[in-house]
Amino acid sequence: MNPDVTSSVQRLNQVLEEVDEATVRAPSRLPGWSRGHVLTHIANFSEAMTRQVDEALAGRLVDMYDGGPPARNAAIESGAGRPAGELKQHVRTATAGLLAAWSEVDDWDRPIRHRDSNLAASVYTGWRELEIHTIDLGLEPTSDDWSKEFCLHLLEFLRPRTPENLRLILRAPDAEWEAGAGEPRILTGALTDLTAWMAGREPQGPITGALPNLNPWP
């Protein structure tokens, strides 16, 4: 499976078409963040990942964000209040730059510092970030639009969130996924809803079963 990040960027750009000043000031689906915060984070992430790619191609390893998480968070906060047009252009330019950087890769096994991984993993990271934060905007699309391929990939990434001593079984009409060992806990619903819940997002539809408290994001 190859992540279709180009489609993710196109989908995000379509969402941006209808975004105006009132839209960017309104709350997102992430507690404490406006849509301006989410858009700033998407743009800043894309630029930071572009640097990971560029530096890897030059044979160098650099941190994802200069100054670490505090600098990352400060940049999001300071950029969130910009005008809608500036926010939208930042996102479009940054995501296009990331796609262009990936198109120059000659060896996907080249290492990067982010998660001590490689350039191949950077594409999957970008796929997750773009798909998840697009729905965090609280506009269209929603998690209902996630593909089966994306859901199964995201569930694998989120496997460490499974609580200790629990065999978590997610049962959907078109797929079944499980993780952990111990007491069985079966949750049923649409695959997109089960995946959204595992990712800490509000499902669009019902989930049947006793929802456990999940471990932190890996």
FENJO-V68118 format. One record per residue. RES is the residue in three letters. PHI is phi as a letter, one per 30 degrees, with the letter a starting at -180 (NA if undefined). PSI is psi as a letter, one per 30 degrees, with the letter a starting at -180 (NA if undefined). OMEGA is omega in radians with two decimals (* if undefined). Layout:
RES&PHI&PSI&OMEGA + RES&PHI&PSI&OMEGA
//
This chain:
MET&NA&k&3.05 + ASN&c&k&-3.11 + PRO&d&k&-3.12 + ASP&c&i&-3.08 + VAL&d&f&3.10 + THR&d&e&3.09 + SER&d&e&3.10 + SER&d&e&3.12 + VAL&d&e&3.12 + GLN&d&e&3.13 + ARG&d&e&3.12 + LEU&d&e&3.13 + ASN&d&e&3.08 + GLN&d&e&3.09 + VAL&d&e&-3.07 + LEU&d&f&-3.08 + GLU&e&e&-3.05 + GLU&c&g&-3.08 + VAL&d&k&3.10 + ASP&b&a&-3.06 + GLU&d&e&-3.14 + ALA&d&e&-3.11 + THR&d&e&-3.07 + VAL&d&f&3.12 + ARG&d&f&-3.07 + ALA&d&l&3.12 + PRO&d&k&2.99 + SER&d&a&3.07 + ARG&d&f&3.09 + LEU&c&k&-3.10 + PRO&e&k&3.07 + GLY&i&f&-3.12 + TRP&c&k&2.93 + SER&d&l&3.04 + ARG&d&f&3.06 + GLY&d&e&3.07 + HIS&d&e&-3.10 + VAL&d&e&-3.14 + LEU&d&e&3.10 + THR&d&e&3.13 + HIS&d&e&3.13 + ILE&e&e&-3.12 + ALA&d&e&-3.13 + ASN&d&e&3.07 + PHE&d&e&-3.10 + SER&d&e&3.11 + GLU&d&e&3.14 + ALA&d&e&3.12 + MET&d&e&3.05 + THR&e&e&3.11 + ARG&d&e&3.06 + GLN&e&e&-3.13 + VAL&d&e&-3.10 + ASP&e&e&-3.11 + GLU&d&e&3.09 + ALA&d&e&3.12 + LEU&d&f&3.08 + ALA&c&g&3.12 + GLY&i&g&-3.11 + ARG&b&l&3.06 + LEU&c&k&3.11 + VAL&b&l&3.07 + ASP&d&l&3.12 + MET&d&e&3.12 + TYR&b&k&3.02 + ASP&d&k&-3.11 + GLY&i&f&3.05 + GLY&i&a&-3.08 + PRO&e&e&3.13 + PRO&d&e&3.13 + ALA&d&e&3.09 + ARG&e&e&-3.10 + ASN&d&e&3.13 + ALA&d&e&3.13 + ALA&d&e&3.09 + ILE&d&e&-3.10 + GLU&d&e&-3.09 + SER&d&f&-3.10 + GLY&c&f&-2.99 + ALA&d&f&-3.05 + GLY&d&g&-3.13 + ARG&d&l&3.11 + PRO&e&l&-3.09 + ALA&e&e&-3.12 + GLY&d&e&3.13 + GLU&d&e&3.11 + LEU&d&e&-3.11 + LYS&d&e&3.14 + GLN&d&e&3.11 + HIS&d&e&3.13 + VAL&d&e&-3.10 + ARG&d&e&-3.11 + THR&d&e&-3.08 + ALA&d&e&-3.13 + THR&d&e&3.07 + ALA&d&e&3.10 + GLY&d&e&3.13 + LEU&d&e&3.09 + LEU&d&e&3.13 + ALA&d&e&3.13 + ALA&d&e&3.12 + TRP&d&e&-3.12 + SER&d&f&-3.13 + GLU&c&f&-3.05 + VAL&d&k&3.12 + ASP&c&f&-3.11 + ASP&a&j&-3.06 + TRP&d&f&3.10 + ASP&d&f&3.12 + ARG&e&k&-3.09 + PRO&d&l&2.95 + ILE&b&l&-3.11 + ARG&d&f&-3.12 + HIS&e&j&-3.11 + ARG&h&g&-3.10 + ASP&h&h&-3.04 + SER&c&b&-3.13 + ASN&b&a&-3.07 + LEU&d&e&3.08 + ALA&d&e&3.13 + ALA&d&f&-3.14 + SER&d&e&3.12 + VAL&d&e&3.11 + TYR&d&e&3.07 + THR&d&e&3.11 + GLY&d&e&3.11 + TRP&e&e&3.14 + ARG&d&e&-3.08 + GLU&d&e&-3.09 + LEU&d&e&-3.10 + GLU&d&e&-3.08 + ILE&d&e&-3.06 + HIS&d&f&3.01 + THR&d&e&3.11 + ILE&d&f&3.09 + ASP&d&f&3.10 + LEU&d&f&3.12 + GLY&i&g&3.07 + LEU&c&a&2.97 + GLU&c&k&0.04 + PRO&d&l&3.05 + THR&c&a&3.11 + SER&d&f&3.05 + ASP&d&f&-3.10 + ASP&d&f&3.09 + TRP&d&k&3.10 + SER&d&l&3.06 + LYS&d&e&-3.14 + GLU&d&e&3.13 + PHE&d&e&3.14 + CYS&e&e&-3.10 + LEU&d&e&3.07 + HIS&d&e&-3.10 + LEU&d&e&3.10 + LEU&d&e&3.10 + GLU&d&e&3.10 + PHE&d&e&-3.07 + LEU&d&g&3.14 + ARG&e&e&3.14 + PRO&d&f&3.10 + ARG&d&f&-3.13 + THR&d&k&-3.14 + PRO&d&l&3.09 + GLU&d&k&3.06 + ASN&h&h&3.13 + LEU&b&k&3.00 + ARG&c&j&-3.04 + LEU&d&k&-3.12 + ILE&c&j&3.09 + LEU&c&j&-3.01 + ARG&c&j&3.11 + ALA&c&l&3.13 + PRO&e&e&-3.05 + ASP&c&g&-3.12 + ALA&a&l&2.99 + GLU&b&k&-3.09 + TRP&b&k&3.10 + GLU&b&l&3.13 + ALA&a&l&3.08 + GLY&i&l&-3.14 + ALA&b&k&3.13 + GLY&k&b&-3.11 + GLU&d&k&3.14 + PRO&d&k&3.04 + ARG&b&j&-3.08 + ILE&c&k&3.04 + LEU&c&k&-3.12 + THR&b&k&3.14 + GLY&l&a&3.05 + ALA&d&k&-3.14 + LEU&e&e&3.13 + THR&d&e&3.14 + ASP&d&e&3.11 + LEU&d&e&3.13 + THR&d&e&3.11 + ALA&e&e&3.11 + TRP&d&e&-3.14 + MET&d&f&3.14 + ALA&d&g&3.12 + GLY&i&g&3.12 + ARG&c&l&-3.12 + GLU&d&k&3.10 + PRO&d&l&3.10 + GLN&d&f&-3.12 + GLY&b&a&-3.05 + PRO&d&k&2.99 + ILE&b&k&-3.14 + THR&c&k&-3.14 + GLY&k&l&-3.14 + ALA&d&j&-3.08 + LEU&d&k&3.12 + PRO&d&l&3.00 + ASN&d&k&-3.07 + LEU&d&l&3.01 + ASN&d&l&-3.13 + PRO&d&l&3.07 + TRP&e&k&-3.08 + PRO&d&NA&*
//
